[in-house]
C-alpha cells in the first residue's frame, strides 16, 4: 500500500522534493548564519529554564523529524493534494524566512556540546539566527493536519505520532535549538498555512 502511494505521481513528487529542498536549505542556511538586521534574543519562559541541555539522546529525536516531513509528501495520492501541500509549504516558508530576515533571533547553545554525532551534525547544518519561529513546529502541525485530512488515520496511529511529536518538541528545547515561544509561533504559522492552502476544499 505504501509503495503504491509512493509510486503515484512519483516524477512530480521527485521534482518537488528536489526543488523544495534546494530552496529550503539555501535560504535556511544563509539566513541562519548571516544577519542583515539587529539580532534579538528569544525570551525564555519557565519551561525553557526547567528543561536541561541534554544532546544525548535528544539530538537523535530532533533529527527523526525529517523522516516524517520528508516521507509524508511521498504518500500523497493525488495531484490536488500535492498542489495544496506545496502551497502550504510555500506560505509557511515565506512567513518564516521573512521573519528570519528582518527579525533574526537566536537561542544560546552551551559552548561544550559533547562529541555526539547527531548533535555535531545539527550544529554543522543549522545556524543560530533562525530560532523564531520554529519550522520544526510549523512542519509538524501543518503536515499532521495534512495527514488527518487526506488519510484515514487509525486512532492508535494518532496516539503514537502524538507522543513522537511531543518528544520532538521536547528535543528542540533539550538541544537548545528553540525555546517554547518559538514552538508556539511555529505551530500557529503551520496551522494558518494549512488552512489557507486548503480553503475551499471538501
N, C-alpha and C positions, 0 to 999 in steps of 0.2 A: 504493500500500500504506500509506504513512504517513498519507495523507489519510483513508483508510478507518478506520484505527485511531483517529485523532483525532476522527472523527465518531461513533465508538461511545460511547454514554452521554455525549454531549457536554454535555447540560444538567447532569447530575450533576457532571461534571468542572468546568464553569464555576462552579457554586455552591461547590464545594470550593476552587477556586482563589481565589475572592473571599474566602471566609471565612478560609482559612489565611493568606493574605497580610495580611488585616486584623489577625488575631490576632498574627501574627509581627511585623509592623512596629511595631505599637503597643507590644507587650511588649518587643521587642528595642531599639527606640529609647528607651523610657523607662528600662529597666534599664541601657542603655549610657551614660546621661548623669546618672543620679541614684543615688547610693549611700546606702542606709539603714544600712549597716554599714561597719566599717573596710575600707579598700581595701588590697589586698595586691599586691605586685609579683611577677610570674611569674619564677621562677628561670631564668636563662639557661644554656644548655649551650654547648659549644664551637661547634656548628654555627650557633647564633644569633649568635655573635661573628664567625664567618667570612663569613657572607652579608652583603654590603654593602647599604646602603639605596639602592635603585635604582627609583624610582617609574616611570620610563620605561625599557622598555615594560611592566614587570611589573604595573602597575596595570590595564592592559587585560586581561592574562591573568587577573588576580584577578577582574575583572568577568565574564569569559567563563564562569565557573562557573554563573552564573544561567541561561545558555542550557540547560545540562544539567539543573539542578534544576527549572527551570520547564517545560522541554519534555517530559521523560520521562513525567511523570504523564499527559500528554495522549495518550500512546501505549498506555496500559494497556487491554487488550482486554475485560476483564470487570468486573462489579460486585465480585466477590470480590477481585480484585487491587486494585481501587481501595479497597475497605474495609480491606484489610490495609495498604496504603500509608498511609492516614490514621491507622491505629492506630500504625504505626511512627513517623510524624512526631509524633504526639501524645505518645508516650513520650519521644522524643528531646527535644522542646521542653520538656516538663515537667521532665526532669532538668536540662537546661542552664539553663533560666530559674530554677530553684530555686538552682542554684549561683551564677548571676549575682546573685540577690537577696541570699543570705546570705553569699557569699564573693566579693564583687566583686574582680576582678583587672584589671590593665592592663599594657600594654607601653608603652614610651616612644617616641613618634614624634619625629623631629627637628623643631625649630622651623620650619625652612625646608623646605617640601615641593616647591617649584617651582611652575610655572604650568600644569602638565599638567592637561587637562580631567578625565581619568579619576581621577587621584589626588585632585584637589579635590572631585570628586563623592563619592568614598569617604569623605573626611574630613567632608563635609557630612552624609552619610546615617548614618555609623557613629560611635557614641560610643567612648570609650576604656575603659569599665569592664566589657566583656564579652569579655575575651580568652580566658579559660579556662573551659570547654573550647571548642575551635573548632567552630562549627557548619558551617563550610566543610568541614572534615574529616568531620564527622558525616554530612552530607548526601551527600558523595561516596562514603563507604563504604556507607552504607545503601542508596543508590539504585543503586550499582553491583551490590550483591548482589541487589537487586530486578530489575534488568535481566537478570542472569545466570539468575535463577530463572524469569522469565516468558517471556523471548525466547530463540530460537535465535541466539546471537550468534556470527558468524564470528570465526575466530581473529585475522584481521587487524584487525578492529574492536576486539578486546580490546587488542591491542598499541597501536593508535593512541590509544585512550581512556586506556590506562595512561600513555602518555607525556604526554598532555594533563593528566591528573590530577596527575602528578608535577610538571608545570610550574605548575599552580595551587597545589599545596602549597608550592613554592618561592616563588611570588609572595606568599604570605601572610607569609613571612619577609622578602622583599625590600621589601615595603611597610610593614613593621613593624606589621602588623595582628595578628600572632601570633608566638609562639615555638614551638619544636619540641615542648615539653611540652603545649602547647595542642592541637597536631595529634594527638599520641598519644592524649590523653584523649578528644578529639572522635571520633576513629576508633573507639576502643573502645566508646564510647556508641552510635555509629551501628550498629555490628555487633550489640551486645546488643539494641538496639531492633528491628532487623530480625529477629533470631532469635526474640524474644518475640512479635512481631506475626505471624510465620509458623509458629508452633509448631502442630503437628497437621496442617499442610498436606502434600500429597503432594510 
